[in-house]
């Protein structure tokens, strides 16, 4: 079935005419030449990405022979999406934007997760004006269950006062341990002083090294040298325990001629050291459940053999058009306010923005897109 579907899509792409004129700003799509330019910028700024030529028999004529698709390998995936017991919720109010309560577009919820995580400007690495982050929805960090537990314990500790034995408020726990150890510390200092005084009396009485001479010292050294070394299995086991085993992914980006946008492909490998390719169901464990088997499906790669998880590009153009429009509007508003602005996003930034958008579907796969892109999908 995947093979038949792949053949049908190849035929559809073959009969589709190649886009010649730029529609980056009006439709959020790219010409093949713009895709190559955007890919060159990604490779230049993110050396983990490279251009690939692929199988000569599968090359697309509308792209250069040596720039058929982009690839980054061995991308770590440290956790399954299902293990992140959080609902990703980012609103204008929680992000410090101070937006209206009636504005529901500032929040995006993922129903497959459980606890709310508020990403503030400080936590997201911001620090600019609050208005700069209005409408942001792309998540920069998801708390694990352990991080969530520690945060709740810290909040509980800060909420209640801690009293000592006499009912007085103790400002910091560190003060209790410090005061409790002062007596012991002074006793240790006195003991150390007495020892030093005793040592001073014996300064002139050095041990005679002749008392420690051993006639068989050479024989002992030879025996030690000849003894075989036995590796410590305990140390080896401890080293293996300290190694974090994670899944890895090869991620590629092709140009979809029919939808005229980039398309992301994923191939995962097991975390048991066997380099075993993951099955389709296993790869879906690393995709937000709202998108698994819907927006993200398993299909045959146009250049690489074997089934890959792929993010369907049917909505890529519409989403990118909205993001680009909002970035252009924000830039114009800053220029009018005199706070500095630019001409808006260029075609070279397209794949950086695109990868930021894709990261919301596969948040635990930590690929590199370097540039800090913050954009809204609010229409």
C-alpha positions in Angstrom: 0.0 0.0 0.0 2.7 2.6 0.8 4.4 1.7 -2.5 1.3 2.2 -4.5 0.6 5.5 -2.7 4.1 6.6 -3.3 3.8 5.9 -7.1 0.6 7.9 -7.3 2.2 10.9 -5.6 5.2 10.6 -7.9 2.9 10.7 -10.9 1.0 13.7 -9.5 4.2 15.6 -8.8 5.5 14.8 -12.3 2.5 16.3 -14.1 2.6 19.4 -11.8 4.3 22.4 -13.5 7.3 23.8 -11.7 6.7 27.1 -9.9 8.6 29.9 -11.6 7.6 33.1 -9.9 8.1 33.8 -6.3 5.0 33.5 -4.0 6.8 33.5 -0.7 4.9 36.5 0.7 1.5 35.9 -0.9 1.1 32.1 -0.5 3.9 31.0 1.8 5.4 28.7 -0.8 8.8 28.5 -2.6 10.2 28.0 -6.0 12.9 25.3 -6.4 15.5 28.1 -6.7 14.3 29.7 -3.4 14.4 26.3 -1.7 18.0 26.0 -2.7 18.8 29.5 -1.5 17.1 28.8 1.8 18.9 25.5 2.1 22.3 27.1 1.5 21.6 29.6 4.3 20.7 26.7 6.7 23.9 24.7 5.8 26.0 27.9 6.2 24.6 28.7 9.7 24.0 25.2 10.9 27.0 22.9 9.9 25.1 19.8 11.2 23.0 20.1 8.0 24.4 19.1 4.6 23.2 18.9 1.0 22.8 15.4 -0.4 22.8 14.2 -4.0 21.0 10.9 -3.4 20.5 8.1 -5.8 21.2 9.4 -9.4 18.2 7.4 -10.7 15.8 9.3 -8.3 17.1 12.8 -8.9 14.6 15.6 -9.6 15.4 17.7 -12.7 14.1 20.9 -11.1 16.8 20.8 -8.5 20.7 20.8 -8.8 22.2 17.4 -9.0 24.2 17.9 -5.8 21.4 19.6 -3.9 18.5 17.2 -4.0 17.7 17.3 -0.3 19.0 18.4 3.1 20.1 16.0 5.8 21.2 16.0 9.4 22.2 12.7 11.2 22.3 11.3 14.7 19.9 13.8 16.1 19.2 12.9 19.8 15.7 12.2 21.1 16.0 11.9 24.9 12.4 11.2 25.8 9.1 9.9 24.5 6.3 12.4 24.1 4.0 10.2 26.3 6.5 10.5 29.2 6.2 14.2 29.3 3.3 14.6 31.8 2.6 18.1 30.7 0.0 19.9 28.7 1.9 22.5 26.6 0.0 25.7 27.3 1.4 29.1 26.2 -0.8 32.1 26.6 -0.2 35.8 26.4 -1.0 36.2 30.1 1.3 33.3 31.2 4.1 34.5 28.9 4.0 37.9 30.5 2.4 39.5 27.4 -0.6 40.9 29.3 -3.0 40.2 26.5 -6.8 40.3 26.8 -8.5 37.4 28.5 -10.8 37.0 25.6 -8.0 36.3 23.2 -8.0 32.5 22.9 -5.5 32.5 20.0 -2.7 33.1 22.4 -2.9 29.6 23.8 -2.3 26.2 22.1 -3.2 23.1 24.1 -2.1 19.5 23.4 -4.7 17.1 24.7 -2.4 14.1 25.0 -0.4 15.6 27.9 -1.6 16.3 31.5 -0.1 19.2 33.4 0.1 22.8 32.4 3.5 24.3 31.7 3.7 28.1 31.6 6.6 29.3 29.6 7.5 32.8 30.7 9.8 35.2 28.9 12.5 34.5 31.4 12.3 30.7 31.1 12.1 30.9 27.3 15.3 32.9 27.2 13.6 36.1 26.4 14.1 39.3 28.3 12.8 41.9 25.8 9.7 43.9 25.9 6.6 42.0 26.9 4.8 43.1 23.7 7.4 41.4 21.6 6.2 38.0 22.6 2.4 38.6 22.2 0.8 35.6 20.4 3.9 33.4 20.7 2.9 29.7 20.6 6.0 27.8 19.7 7.3 25.9 22.8 11.0 26.2 23.7 11.0 23.8 26.6 8.8 21.1 28.1 9.2 20.1 31.7 9.7 16.5 32.5 7.8 14.8 35.4 10.9 15.1 37.6 11.4 18.8 36.9 7.7 19.4 37.5 7.9 17.7 40.9 11.0 19.7 42.0 9.3 22.9 40.9 6.2 22.1 43.0 8.3 21.2 46.1 10.2 24.5 45.7 7.0 26.5 45.4 5.6 24.7 48.5 8.8 25.5 50.5 8.6 29.2 49.6 4.9 29.4 50.5 5.2 28.4 54.2 7.4 29.8 57.0 9.8 27.4 58.7 9.9 27.6 62.6 12.7 26.6 64.9 12.3 25.0 68.3 11.4 28.3 70.0 8.7 29.2 67.4 10.9 31.8 65.7 10.7 32.1 61.9 13.8 30.8 60.1 14.4 32.6 56.9 16.5 30.0 55.2 17.1 26.3 55.8 20.8 26.9 55.4 20.9 28.9 58.6 19.6 26.0 60.7 22.4 23.7 59.5 25.0 26.4 59.9 24.0 27.3 63.5 23.7 23.6 64.4 27.2 22.9 63.2 28.9 25.9 64.9 29.6 24.0 68.2 31.0 21.0 66.3 33.1 23.2 64.2 34.7 24.9 67.2 35.4 21.6 68.9 37.1 20.4 65.7 39.3 23.5 65.6 40.4 23.0 69.2 41.3 19.4 68.6 43.2 20.4 65.5 45.1 23.0 67.5 46.1 20.5 70.2 47.3 18.0 67.5 49.4 20.7 65.9 51.0 21.6 69.2 51.9 17.9 69.9 53.4 17.7 66.4 55.5 20.7 67.1 57.2 19.0 70.0 58.2 16.1 67.8 59.6 18.2 65.0 63.2 17.2 65.8 62.4 13.5 66.1 62.5 12.1 62.5 62.1 8.4 61.8 65.2 6.6 60.7 64.5 5.5 57.1 67.0 2.6 57.6 64.3 1.0 59.8 62.1 0.5 56.7 64.7 -1.0 54.4 63.7 -4.3 52.8 66.3 -6.6 51.3 63.7 -8.1 49.0 62.3 -4.9 47.6 63.6 -5.7 44.0 61.9 -9.1 44.1 58.7 -7.5 45.3 58.7 -5.0 42.4 59.3 -7.8 39.9 56.4 -9.8 41.2 54.1 -6.9 41.0 55.1 -6.2 37.4 54.6 -9.8 36.4 51.2 -10.1 38.0 48.4 -9.9 35.3 46.0 -6.9 35.6 42.4 -7.8 36.2 39.8 -5.3 34.9 37.3 -4.2 37.4 33.9 -5.2 36.3 32.3 -2.9 38.8 33.9 0.2 37.3 32.9 -0.9 33.8 29.3 -1.4 35.0 29.3 2.0 36.7 30.5 3.6 33.5 27.7 2.0 31.5 25.2 3.2 34.0 26.4 6.8 33.6 25.9 6.7 29.9 22.5 8.1 28.8 21.0 5.9 26.1 18.8 7.8 23.7 17.1 7.3 20.4 18.6 9.0 17.4 17.1 10.3 14.2 18.2 11.1 10.7 16.1 14.1 9.5 15.9 15.1 5.9 14.1 17.9 4.1 13.0 17.6 0.5 11.2 19.9 -1.9 7.6 18.9 -2.6 6.9 20.1 -6.1 3.1 19.6 -5.8 2.7 21.6 -2.6 5.7 23.8 -3.4 7.0 23.7 0.1 9.7 21.8 2.1 8.8 18.4 3.5 10.4 16.8 6.6 11.2 13.1 6.7 12.3 11.1 9.9 14.2 7.8 10.3 14.7 6.8 13.9 17.1 4.3 15.5 16.8 2.3 18.7 18.5 3.3 21.9 19.9 -0.1 22.7 23.1 0.3 20.8 22.1 -2.0 18.0 21.4 0.8 15.5 18.1 -0.9 14.7 15.7 1.2 12.6 12.5 2.0 14.5 9.2 0.8 13.3 6.5 3.2 12.3 4.6 2.8 15.6 7.8 3.4 17.5 8.5 6.6 15.7 5.0 7.8 16.4 5.9 7.7 20.1 8.1 10.8 19.4 5.2 12.7 17.8 2.5 14.7 19.6 -0.4 12.3 19.6 -2.7 14.9 18.0 -0.5 14.7 14.8 0.5 11.0 14.9 -1.0 8.9 12.1 -2.8 12.1 10.9 -0.4 14.9 9.9 2.6 12.6 10.4 2.4 9.3 8.5 4.8 6.6 7.4 5.7 6.8 3.7 8.5 5.9 1.3 11.2 8.6 1.0 11.7 9.9 -2.5 15.5 9.5 -2.3 16.3 7.1 0.5 15.2 3.5 0.6 12.9 2.4 3.4 9.8 3.8 5.1 10.1 7.1 6.9 7.8 9.1 9.1 6.8 12.2 7.2 5.0 15.4 8.1 2.4 16.0 5.4 2.9 19.4 3.7 -0.7 20.1 2.8 -1.0 22.9 5.3 2.7 24.1 5.3 2.0 26.9 2.8 -1.0 28.3 4.7 0.8 28.2 8.1 4.0 29.8 6.6 2.0 32.5 4.9 0.4 33.4 8.3 3.8 33.4 10.1 5.5 35.5 7.5 2.6 38.0 7.5 2.8 38.4 11.2 6.6 38.8 11.1 6.3 41.5 8.4 3.5 43.3 10.4 5.6 43.3 13.6 8.6 44.6 11.7 6.5 47.4 10.2 5.1 48.4 13.6 8.6 48.6 15.1 9.7 50.8 12.2 6.8 53.1 12.7 7.4 53.3 16.5 11.1 54.2 15.8 12.2 51.2 17.9 14.1 49.7 15.0 12.8 47.4 12.3 13.7 45.5 9.2 12.1 44.8 5.9 10.6 41.6 7.4 11.6 38.0 6.8 13.5 37.1 3.7 13.4 33.9 1.7 16.7 32.9 3.2 15.0 32.6 6.6 12.2 30.4 5.3 13.6 27.0 6.5 14.6 28.4 9.9 11.0 29.5 10.4 9.7 26.2 8.9 11.8 24.1 11.3 10.6 26.1 14.3 7.0 25.4 13.2 7.8 21.7 12.7 9.4 21.4 16.2 5.9 21.9 17.8 5.0 18.5 16.4 8.2 16.6 17.4 9.3 18.5 20.5 11.6 15.8 21.9 13.8 15.5 18.7 16.5 18.1 19.3 17.6 19.1 15.8 19.5 22.3 15.1 18.0 25.4 13.6 20.2 27.9 15.5 18.4 31.1 14.8 16.0 32.3 17.5 12.7 32.7 15.6 9.5 33.8 17.4 6.4 34.1 15.4 2.6 33.9 15.7 0.1 32.0 13.7 -2.7 34.3 14.8 -4.6 35.6 11.8 
